[in-house]
Amino acid sequence: MGFLRRLLGGESDSPPGETQPPEDAASAEADERARDLELLREEQDRLGDLARRQLRYADYAWEPPAQGGERRADDADKGTGGGET
């Protein structure tokens, strides 16, 4: 909640007189990059070789073309003159 209060300009949770030093943008970016690398390593350890290959090549997977078009057998006959009205 303190984060939201500080973000929106409200009072902070810290007692008066105790101000937290502003985070350096470079250190914040380095921390985020380190966290991302750690998450990628954990993902690498969690997934097996086959799963990693499947994810890597999923965009290139072949899918057979749909057969029969959009119309299905249980659709009502619309547009043919001799059917239900």
C-alpha distances in whole Angstrom, upper triangle without the diagonal:
4,5,5,6,9,10,11,12,11,11,9,9,12,15,17,20,18,17,16,19,18,19,22,22,25,23,20,23,25,22,21,25,26,23,25,28,27,26,29,31,30,30,34,34,33,36,39,42,43,39,39,42,41,38,39,42,41,41,45,45,48,48,51,52,51,55,56,54,51,54,54,57,55,54,56,59,58,60,64,66,68,65,63,62
4,5,5,6,8,10,10,9,8,6,6,9,12,14,16,14,13,12,15,15,16,19,20,23,21,19,22,24,21,21,25,25,23,25,28,27,26,30,32,30,32,35,35,35,37,41,43,44,41,40,43,43,39,41,44,42,43,46,47,50,50,54,54,54,57,59,57,54,57,57,60,58,57,59,62,61,63,66,69,71,68,66,66
4,5,5,6,9,10,10,10,8,9,11,15,16,18,16,14,12,14,13,13,17,17,20,19,16,18,21,18,18,21,22,20,22,25,25,24,27,29,28,29,32,33,32,35,38,40,42,38,37,40,40,36,37,40,39,39,43,44,47,47,51,51,51,55,56,54,52,54,55,58,56,55,57,60,59,61,64,67,69,66,64,64
4,5,5,6,8,8,10,9,11,13,17,18,20,18,16,15,17,16,16,19,19,22,21,18,20,23,21,20,24,25,22,24,27,27,26,29,31,30,31,34,35,34,36,40,42,43,39,38,41,40,37,38,41,39,39,43,44,47,47,50,50,50,53,55,52,50,52,53,56,54,53,55,58,57,59,62,64,66,64,62,61
4,5,5,6,5,6,6,8,11,14,15,17,16,14,14,17,16,17,20,21,24,23,20,23,25,23,23,26,27,25,27,30,30,29,32,34,33,34,37,38,37,39,43,45,46,43,42,45,44,41,42,45,43,43,47,48,51,51,54,54,54,57,58,56,53,56,56,59,57,56,58,61,60,62,65,67,69,66,65,64
4,5,5,6,7,6,9,10,13,14,15,14,12,11,13,12,14,17,17,21,20,17,20,23,21,21,24,25,24,25,29,29,28,31,33,33,34,37,38,37,39,43,45,46,43,41,44,44,40,41,44,43,43,46,48,51,51,54,54,54,58,59,57,54,57,58,61,59,58,60,63,61,63,66,69,71,68,67,66
4,6,8,10,9,12,14,17,17,19,17,15,14,15,13,14,17,16,20,19,16,19,22,20,19,23,24,23,24,27,27,27,29,32,31,32,35,36,36,38,41,43,44,41,39,42,41,38,39,41,40,40,43,45,48,48,51,51,51,55,56,53,51,54,55,58,56,55,57,59,58,60,63,66,68,65,64,63
4,6,9,10,13,16,18,18,20,19,17,17,18,16,17,20,20,23,23,20,22,25,24,23,26,28,26,27,31,31,30,33,35,35,35,38,40,39,40,44,46,47,43,42,44,44,40,41,44,42,42,45,47,49,49,52,52,52,55,57,54,51,54,55,58,56,55,57,59,57,59,63,65,67,64,63,62
4,7,9,12,14,16,15,17,17,14,15,16,15,17,20,20,24,23,21,23,26,25,24,28,29,28,29,33,33,32,35,37,37,37,41,42,41,43,47,48,50,46,45,47,47,43,44,47,45,45,48,50,53,53,56,56,56,59,60,58,55,58,58,62,60,58,60,63,61,63,66,69,71,68,66,65
4,6,10,12,14,13,16,16,14,15,17,17,19,22,22,26,25,23,26,28,26,26,30,31,29,31,34,34,33,36,38,38,38,42,43,42,44,48,50,51,47,46,49,48,45,46,49,47,47,50,52,55,54,57,58,57,61,62,59,56,59,59,62,61,59,61,64,62,64,67,70,72,69,67,66
4,7,9,10,10,13,13,12,13,16,16,18,22,23,26,25,23,26,29,27,27,30,31,30,32,35,34,34,37,39,38,39,42,43,42,45,48,51,52,48,47,50,50,46,47,50,49,49,52,54,57,57,60,60,60,63,64,62,59,62,62,65,63,62,64,67,65,67,71,73,75,72,70,69
4,6,8,9,11,10,9,10,13,14,16,19,21,24,23,20,24,26,24,24,28,28,27,29,32,31,31,34,36,35,36,40,40,40,42,46,48,49,46,45,48,48,44,45,48,47,47,51,52,55,55,59,59,59,62,64,61,59,61,62,65,63,62,64,67,66,68,71,73,75,72,71,70
4,7,9,12,10,10,11,14,15,17,21,23,25,24,22,25,27,24,25,28,28,26,29,32,31,31,34,35,34,36,39,39,39,41,45,47,49,46,45,48,48,44,46,49,48,48,52,53,56,56,59,60,60,63,64,62,60,62,62,65,63,63,65,68,67,69,72,74,76,73,71,71
4,6,8,6,7,8,12,14,16,20,22,25,23,21,25,26,24,25,28,28,27,30,32,31,31,35,36,35,37,40,40,40,43,46,48,50,47,46,49,49,46,47,50,49,50,53,54,58,58,61,62,62,66,67,65,63,65,65,68,66,66,68,71,70,72,75,78,79,76,75,74
4,6,6,8,11,14,16,19,22,25,27,25,24,28,29,27,28,32,31,30,33,36,35,35,38,39,39,41,43,44,43,46,50,52,54,51,49,53,53,50,51,54,53,53,57,58,61,62,65,66,66,69,71,68,66,69,69,72,70,69,71,74,73,75,78,81,82,80,78,77
4,6,8,11,14,16,19,22,25,28,26,25,29,30,28,30,33,33,32,35,37,37,37,40,42,41,43,46,46,46,49,52,54,56,53,52,55,55,52,52,56,55,55,58,60,63,63,67,68,67,71,72,70,68,70,71,73,72,71,73,76,74,76,80,82,84,81,79,79
4,6,10,12,15,18,21,24,26,25,24,28,29,27,29,32,32,32,35,37,36,37,40,41,41,43,46,46,46,49,53,55,57,54,52,55,56,52,53,56,55,56,59,61,64,64,68,69,69,72,74,72,69,72,72,75,74,73,75,78,76,78,82,84,86,83,82,81
4,7,9,12,15,18,21,24,22,21,25,26,24,26,29,29,28,31,33,33,34,37,38,37,40,42,42,43,45,49,51,53,50,48,52,52,49,49,53,52,53,56,58,61,61,65,66,66,70,71,69,67,70,70,73,72,71,73,76,75,77,80,82,84,82,80,79
4,6,9,12,15,18,20,19,18,22,23,22,23,26,27,26,29,31,31,32,35,36,36,38,40,41,41,44,47,49,51,48,46,49,50,46,47,50,50,50,53,55,58,59,62,63,63,67,69,67,64,67,68,71,69,69,71,73,72,74,77,80,82,79,78,77
4,6,9,12,15,17,15,15,18,19,18,20,23,23,22,25,27,27,28,31,32,32,34,37,37,38,40,44,45,47,45,43,46,46,43,43,47,46,47,50,52,55,56,59,60,61,64,66,64,62,65,65,68,67,66,69,71,70,72,75,78,80,77,76,75
4,6,9,12,14,13,13,16,17,16,18,21,21,22,24,26,26,28,30,31,32,34,36,37,38,40,43,45,47,44,42,45,46,42,42,46,46,46,49,51,54,55,59,60,60,64,66,64,62,65,66,69,68,67,69,72,71,72,76,78,80,78,77,76
4,6,9,12,11,10,14,15,15,16,19,20,20,22,25,25,26,28,30,30,32,34,35,36,38,42,43,45,42,40,43,44,40,40,43,43,43,46,48,51,52,56,57,58,61,63,61,59,62,63,66,65,64,67,69,68,69,72,75,77,75,74,73
4,6,9,7,7,10,12,11,13,15,16,17,19,21,21,23,25,26,27,29,31,32,33,35,38,39,41,39,36,39,40,37,37,40,40,40,43,45,48,49,53,54,55,59,61,58,57,60,61,64,63,62,65,67,66,67,71,74,76,73,72,72
4,5,5,6,9,10,11,12,14,15,17,18,20,21,23,25,26,27,29,30,32,33,35,38,39,41,39,36,39,40,36,36,39,39,39,42,44,48,49,53,54,55,58,61,58,57,60,61,65,64,63,66,68,66,68,71,74,76,74,73,73
4,6,5,6,9,10,11,12,14,15,16,18,20,21,23,24,26,27,29,30,32,33,36,37,39,36,34,36,37,33,33,36,36,36,39,41,45,46,49,50,51,55,57,55,54,57,58,61,61,60,63,64,63,65,68,71,73,71,70,70
4,5,5,6,9,10,10,12,14,15,16,18,20,21,23,24,26,27,29,30,32,34,35,37,35,32,35,36,32,32,35,36,35,38,40,44,45,49,50,51,55,58,55,54,58,59,62,62,61,64,66,64,66,69,72,74,72,71,71
4,5,5,6,9,10,10,12,14,15,16,18,20,21,23,24,26,27,29,30,33,34,37,34,31,34,36,32,32,35,36,36,38,41,44,46,50,51,52,56,58,56,55,58,59,62,62,61,64,66,65,67,70,73,75,73,72,72
4,5,5,6,9,10,11,12,14,15,17,18,20,21,23,24,26,27,29,32,33,35,32,30,33,34,30,30,33,34,34,37,39,42,43,47,48,49,53,55,53,52,55,56,59,59,58,61,63,62,63,66,70,71,69,68,68
4,5,5,6,9,10,10,12,14,15,16,18,20,21,22,24,26,27,30,31,33,30,28,30,31,28,27,30,31,31,33,36,39,41,44,46,47,51,53,51,50,53,54,57,57,56,59,61,60,61,64,68,70,67,67,67
4,5,5,6,9,10,11,12,14,15,17,18,20,21,23,24,26,29,29,32,30,27,29,31,28,27,30,31,31,34,36,40,41,45,47,48,52,54,53,51,55,56,59,59,58,61,63,62,64,67,70,72,70,69,69
4,5,5,6,9,10,11,12,14,15,17,18,20,21,23,25,28,29,31,29,26,29,30,27,27,31,31,31,34,36,40,41,45,47,48,51,54,52,51,54,55,58,57,57,60,62,62,63,66,69,71,69,68,68
4,5,5,6,9,10,11,12,14,15,16,18,20,21,23,26,27,29,26,24,27,28,24,24,28,28,28,31,33,37,38,42,43,44,48,50,48,47,50,51,54,54,53,56,59,58,59,62,66,67,65,64,65
4,5,5,6,9,10,11,12,14,15,16,19,20,21,24,25,27,25,22,24,26,23,22,26,26,26,29,31,35,37,40,42,43,47,50,48,47,50,51,54,54,54,57,59,58,60,62,66,67,65,65,65
4,5,5,6,9,10,11,12,14,15,17,18,20,23,24,26,24,22,25,26,23,23,27,27,28,31,33,36,38,42,44,45,49,51,50,49,52,53,56,56,55,58,61,60,62,64,68,69,67,67,67
4,5,5,6,9,10,11,12,14,15,16,18,22,23,25,23,21,24,25,22,22,26,26,27,30,31,35,36,40,42,43,47,49,48,47,50,50,53,53,53,56,58,58,60,62,65,67,65,64,64
4,5,5,6,9,10,11,12,14,15,17,20,21,23,20,18,21,22,19,19,22,23,23,26,28,31,33,37,38,40,43,46,45,44,47,47,50,50,50,53,55,55,57,59,62,64,62,61,62
4,5,5,6,9,10,10,12,14,15,18,19,21,19,17,20,21,18,18,22,23,24,26,28,32,33,37,39,41,44,47,46,45,48,49,52,52,52,55,57,57,59,61,64,66,64,63,64
4,5,5,6,9,10,11,12,14,17,19,21,19,17,20,22,19,19,23,24,25,28,29,33,35,38,40,42,45,48,47,46,49,49,52,52,52,55,58,58,60,62,65,67,64,64,65
4,5,5,6,9,10,10,12,16,17,19,17,15,18,19,16,17,21,21,23,25,26,30,31,35,37,38,42,45,44,43,46,46,49,48,48,52,54,54,56,58,62,63,61,60,61
4,5,5,6,9,10,11,14,15,17,14,12,15,17,14,14,18,19,20,22,24,28,29,33,35,37,40,43,42,41,44,45,48,48,48,51,53,53,55,57,61,62,60,60,61
4,5,5,6,9,10,12,14,17,15,13,16,18,16,16,20,21,23,25,26,29,31,35,37,39,42,45,45,44,47,47,50,50,50,54,56,56,58,60,64,65,63,62,63
4,5,5,6,9,12,14,16,14,13,16,18,16,17,20,21,23,25,26,30,31,35,37,38,42,45,44,43,46,46,48,48,49,52,55,55,57,59,63,64,61,61,62
4,5,5,6,10,12,13,11,9,13,14,12,13,17,17,19,22,22,26,27,31,33,35,38,41,40,39,42,42,45,45,45,49,51,51,53,56,59,60,58,57,59
4,6,6,8,9,12,10,8,11,13,12,12,16,17,19,21,22,25,27,31,34,35,38,41,41,41,44,43,46,46,47,51,53,53,55,57,60,61,59,59,60
4,6,7,10,12,11,10,14,15,14,16,19,20,22,24,24,28,30,33,36,37,40,44,43,43,46,45,48,48,49,52,55,55,57,59,63,63,61,61,62
4,7,10,12,10,10,13,14,13,15,18,18,21,23,23,27,28,31,34,35,38,41,41,40,43,42,45,45,46,49,52,52,54,56,60,61,58,58,59
4,7,8,6,6,10,11,10,12,15,15,18,20,19,23,24,28,31,32,35,38,38,38,40,40,42,42,43,47,49,50,52,54,57,58,56,56,57
4,6,5,6,9,10,11,12,15,15,19,20,19,22,24,27,30,32,35,38,38,38,41,40,42,43,44,48,50,51,53,54,58,59,56,56,58
4,6,5,6,9,10,11,12,14,17,18,17,21,23,26,29,31,34,37,37,38,41,40,43,43,44,48,50,51,53,54,58,58,56,57,59
4,5,5,6,9,10,11,12,15,15,14,17,19,22,26,28,30,34,34,35,37,37,39,40,41,45,47,48,49,51,54,55,53,53,55
4,5,5,6,9,10,10,14,15,14,17,19,22,25,27,30,33,33,33,36,35,38,38,39,43,45,46,48,49,53,53,51,51,53
4,5,5,6,9,10,13,14,14,18,20,23,26,28,31,34,34,34,37,37,40,40,41,45,47,47,49,51,54,55,53,53,55
4,5,5,6,8,11,11,11,15,17,21,24,26,29,32,32,33,36,36,39,40,40,44,45,46,48,49,53,54,52,52,54
4,5,5,6,9,10,9,13,14,18,21,23,26,29,29,29,32,32,35,36,36,40,42,43,44,46,49,50,48,49,50
4,6,5,8,10,10,14,16,19,22,24,27,30,29,29,33,33,36,36,37,40,42,42,44,46,50,51,49,49,50
4,6,8,9,10,14,16,20,22,25,28,31,31,31,34,35,38,39,39,42,44,44,45,47,51,52,50,51,52
4,6,5,7,10,13,17,19,22,25,28,28,28,32,32,35,36,36,40,41,42,43,45,48,49,48,48,50
4,5,5,9,11,15,17,19,22,26,25,25,28,29,32,33,33,37,38,38,40,41,45,46,45,45,47
4,6,9,11,14,16,18,22,25,24,24,27,28,32,33,32,36,37,37,38,40,44,45,44,44,46
4,6,9,13,15,17,21,24,23,24,28,29,32,33,33,37,38,38,39,40,44,45,44,45,46
4,6,10,13,15,18,22,21,22,26,26,29,31,31,34,36,36,37,39,42,43,42,43,44
4,7,9,12,15,19,19,20,23,24,27,29,29,32,33,34,35,36,40,41,39,40,42
4,6,9,12,15,15,17,20,20,23,25,25,29,29,30,31,32,36,37,36,37,39
4,6,9,12,13,15,18,18,21,23,23,27,27,28,29,30,34,34,33,35,37
4,6,10,10,12,15,16,18,21,21,24,24,25,26,27,30,31,30,32,34
4,7,7,9,11,12,15,17,17,20,21,22,23,24,27,28,27,28,30
4,6,9,10,10,13,16,16,19,19,20,21,22,25,26,25,26,29
4,7,7,8,10,13,13,16,16,17,18,18,22,22,21,23,25
4,6,8,11,13,12,15,15,16,16,17,21,22,21,22,24
4,6,10,12,10,13,13,14,15,16,20,21,20,21,22
4,7,9,7,10,10,11,12,13,17,18,16,17,19
4,6,6,9,10,12,14,15,18,18,16,17,19
4,6,8,9,12,15,14,17,17,14,15,18
4,6,9,12,15,15,18,17,14,14,17
4,6,8,12,12,15,15,12,12,14
4,6,10,10,12,12,9,9,11
4,6,6,9,9,7,7,10
4,6,8,10,8,8,9
4,6,9,9,10,10
4,6,6,9,10
4,6,9,9
4,7,9
4,7
4
